[in-house]
Amino acid sequence: KIDFLYSYIYAIPLSIVSSAIVIPSVMHLSKLKKEFMIYESTFSAILGIVLFNVVVVSLSSDSIISDSIIGLLATLAASVIIAVVLVFAVDRIRMEVKFVFIIAITVWFVVV
């Protein structure tokens, strides 16, 4: 018999709607519905990763609640700050190909 917490950890990755499945599946939908499904799958993946990280870190910590909440708040604060910086940076770019800049900055944040 598996504990509820371990079952929950195993179920989190299965509950994430993969953009690799959504993007090819929305070919015949209207533009508005395509955008919604793609954004929803992206948001689902981000929240799933953050939730999975919080649950796994809380298992390995002595003070489950405080470390999880502090880690979650730190992740959210860093995400908001980085998103605001990216929005201002992309707004100032006058090139037609802005996604290359976004990918470069995202890779830089991941590496650093």
PyMOL commands that set and color helices and strands:
alter all, ss='L'
color gray80, all
select helices_A, chain A and resi 4-15+19-25+31-59+64-92+99-111
alter helices_A, ss='H'
color red, helices_A
deselect
rebuild
show_as cartoon
